[in-house]
Amino acid sequence: DMVAQVAPILLGERKAYIERLSRDARVALPAWAVERVAGCEVPSVRVLQGAVNAAVMLQRAGRLELRELDAALVHLTANASSPGSWSRRAVNSWGRVSP
């Protein structure tokens, strides 16, 4: 048997990842937005990437404000946490019968 421990992404690592993704998208996110997104302890890198993409799109649209970013982050994290977002494979790996 193999045992693997999965730890959450640390704050500094989240900030570096956010900055890299925004740089790759050629968008300069303000420091407050990087801090806000990094402050979310999301369940996966995929969700963090979605949060960065939301911030980037808001910035490009000229709508990057605290209220707009918070709404996007709540939406993303709520969807990521709902059972409907779990993959069939993940549910099956827990021994449950998928619909």
Secondary structure as the mmCIF struct_conf table of DSSP 4:
data_model
#
loop_
_struct_conf.conf_type_id
_struct_conf.id
_struct_conf.beg_label_comp_id
_struct_conf.beg_label_asym_id
_struct_conf.beg_label_seq_id
_struct_conf.end_label_comp_id
_struct_conf.end_label_asym_id
_struct_conf.end_label_seq_id
HELX_LH_PP_P HELX_LH_PP_P1 PRO A 8 LEU A 10
HELX_RH_AL_P HELX_RH_AL_P1 LEU A 11 ASP A 24
TURN_TY1_P TURN_TY1_P1 ALA A 25 ARG A 26
HELX_RH_AL_P HELX_RH_AL_P2 ALA A 31 ALA A 38
TURN_TY1_P TURN_TY1_P2 GLY A 39 GLY A 39
BEND BEND1 PRO A 43 SER A 44
HELX_RH_AL_P HELX_RH_AL_P3 VAL A 45 ARG A 60
TURN_TY1_P TURN_TY1_P3 ALA A 61 GLY A 62
HELX_RH_AL_P HELX_RH_AL_P4 LEU A 66 SER A 81
BEND BEND2 SER A 82 SER A 82
HELX_RH_3T_P HELX_RH_3T_P1 PRO A 83 SER A 85
BEND BEND3 TRP A 86 TRP A 86
HELX_RH_AL_P HELX_RH_AL_P5 ARG A 88 SER A 93
TURN_TY1_P TURN_TY1_P4 TRP A 94 GLY A 95
HELX_LH_PP_P HELX_LH_PP_P2 ARG A 96 SER A 98
#
